[in-house]
């Protein structure tokens, strides 16, 4: 039986990694080959991604494969969304890509909406409004008279830009392009009116291609330098969340997913975008998925609150492992105090513990004092927030939602998974924790003709995974606690 090797590059805002996925029949294994740093760099008051450092890290990963006598059947790259690089007419990269955390887009949406109303932008794109959407980056770059934009023939989003550096071939992959705030999710084409309102020529955008498209092979020079040969590069689901959702081990469409990490993304997979007054009011977004689907989802603050508390505790000499944190939450008194994790005060406070205390104080609740009380408060509050968003989804979804699939690092938090099952009163299916890399590899497997569509991919994933299932327990007390949570958070 033939062995297939798929090399997945999964790159985030702080680090990237090269993961080798090996598929033999229905047996799939993964190993991390190389992990490398990534960071935003400041230069003369502007913030950039060091794309050349990332390119060197990709080359080093290819060299590691060659040293191990592993020749991938293909390569796929996924990253974060919205950011892009400018290319000149001759294909020269015009400097470093700007980073989404560059404050140059602050206030840009409000100015842009003087040209096209906010509601019209949402009607055309179905994308939630965030300062750093690509449309506002282009708008601001024009106002700055930014040199790379002035000289640009076209732009490439981050996964496509890295693929271009590897192959010399240019594509514009659907899932990552969908995060731009420029793509119409129904036509899957860029909206000319939005580009013109941003002050840029529509020709700057390339035609959209779907996940699974072959970009090209490694350049001759790169094939020689790394020793790996002419390996094809596939445009996978280039946006990391799209790759993660591709790995949801669901058997039918009647599910919601929760991509759980520092930030949580909860949504459903639909055949068509959902753009309505209700979705606009609740700030739902329509991003691209595999098979031309739409990921209709909402952002939720995830483990950010806990991570920030942990940093404070570490500075004070209290360094807890994750298993210890779960045990601390288990022994803490239940339903003592709650917060709304999405309250703006928790976005980036000087002290997360003090922000939580202040919230409880202002809403007439007992303030947490011990570390285990903070952890319990955060876990319970997240579960209740998940219930609120799931209720909104259920009211909008064109099908019944019968279970929640939790993927990503948060899927390993069995206690929070159980809390979530208790409060939403439906099964929670946990895993895979490595959903993004698995989804990346599975789209490559599809490009190789090993699976036909996303449902075959998911059946294959189910054959080598054993997801944990959490069933609701003690629902009566959780329902009462949820009412208390709603009463408290509605005061803010």
LINGIRA-V908288 format. One record per backbone hydrogen bond with DSSP energy under -1.0 kcal/mol. NH is the residue of the N-H (numbers start at 0). CO is the residue of the C=O. If there is no record, write none. Layout:
NH | CO
NH | CO
//
This chain:
3 | 22
5 | 20
6 | 73
7 | 18
8 | 75
9 | 16
10 | 77
11 | 14
15 | 35
16 | 9
17 | 33
18 | 7
19 | 30
20 | 5
21 | 28
22 | 3
23 | 26
26 | 23
28 | 21
30 | 19
32 | 17
33 | 17
35 | 15
37 | 13
40 | 47
42 | 45
45 | 42
47 | 40
48 | 96
50 | 48
53 | 49
54 | 50
55 | 51
56 | 52
57 | 53
58 | 54
59 | 55
60 | 56
61 | 57
62 | 58
63 | 59
64 | 60
65 | 61
66 | 62
67 | 63
68 | 65
69 | 64
72 | 4
74 | 231
75 | 6
77 | 8
78 | 237
82 | 80
84 | 155
86 | 153
87 | 91
90 | 87
93 | 85
94 | 92
98 | 46
101 | 98
104 | 101
105 | 102
107 | 104
110 | 106
111 | 107
112 | 108
113 | 110
114 | 111
115 | 111
120 | 116
121 | 117
122 | 118
123 | 119
124 | 120
125 | 121
132 | 129
134 | 179
135 | 132
136 | 132
137 | 133
138 | 134
139 | 135
140 | 136
141 | 137
142 | 138
143 | 139
145 | 140
149 | 145
150 | 146
152 | 86
153 | 86
154 | 203
155 | 84
157 | 82
160 | 156
161 | 157
162 | 158
163 | 159
164 | 160
165 | 161
166 | 162
167 | 163
173 | 208
176 | 172
177 | 173
178 | 175
179 | 176
183 | 188
187 | 183
190 | 181
194 | 190
195 | 191
196 | 192
197 | 193
199 | 194
203 | 200
204 | 201
208 | 171
211 | 234
212 | 209
214 | 232
215 | 232
217 | 230
218 | 165
222 | 218
223 | 219
224 | 220
225 | 221
226 | 222
228 | 222
230 | 228
232 | 215
233 | 74
234 | 212
235 | 233
237 | 235
239 | 78
242 | 238
243 | 239
244 | 240
245 | 241
246 | 243
247 | 244
249 | 247
254 | 252
255 | 402
256 | 266
257 | 404
258 | 264
259 | 406
263 | 299
264 | 258
265 | 297
266 | 256
267 | 295
269 | 293
279 | 275
280 | 276
281 | 277
283 | 278
284 | 296
285 | 125
286 | 294
288 | 292
292 | 289
293 | 269
294 | 286
295 | 267
296 | 284
297 | 265
299 | 263
301 | 261
302 | 260
303 | 261
306 | 302
307 | 303
308 | 304
309 | 305
310 | 306
311 | 307
312 | 308
313 | 309
314 | 310
315 | 311
316 | 313
317 | 312
324 | 320
325 | 321
326 | 322
327 | 323
328 | 324
329 | 325
330 | 326
342 | 339
345 | 342
346 | 343
354 | 350
355 | 351
356 | 352
357 | 353
358 | 354
359 | 355
360 | 356
361 | 357
362 | 358
363 | 360
364 | 359
373 | 369
374 | 370
375 | 371
376 | 372
377 | 373
378 | 374
379 | 375
380 | 376
381 | 377
382 | 378
383 | 379
384 | 380
385 | 381
386 | 382
387 | 383
388 | 384
389 | 385
390 | 386
391 | 387
392 | 388
393 | 389
394 | 390
396 | 392
401 | 253
403 | 426
404 | 255
405 | 428
406 | 257
407 | 431
409 | 259
410 | 407
411 | 408
412 | 409
413 | 411
416 | 412
417 | 413
418 | 414
419 | 415
420 | 416
421 | 417
422 | 418
423 | 419
424 | 420
427 | 469
428 | 403
429 | 467
430 | 405
437 | 433
438 | 434
439 | 435
440 | 436
441 | 437
442 | 438
443 | 439
444 | 440
445 | 441
446 | 442
447 | 443
448 | 445
449 | 444
456 | 452
457 | 453
458 | 454
459 | 455
460 | 456
461 | 457
462 | 458
464 | 460
467 | 429
469 | 427
477 | 473
478 | 474
479 | 475
480 | 476
481 | 477
482 | 478
483 | 479
484 | 480
485 | 481
486 | 482
487 | 483
488 | 484
489 | 485
490 | 487
491 | 488
//
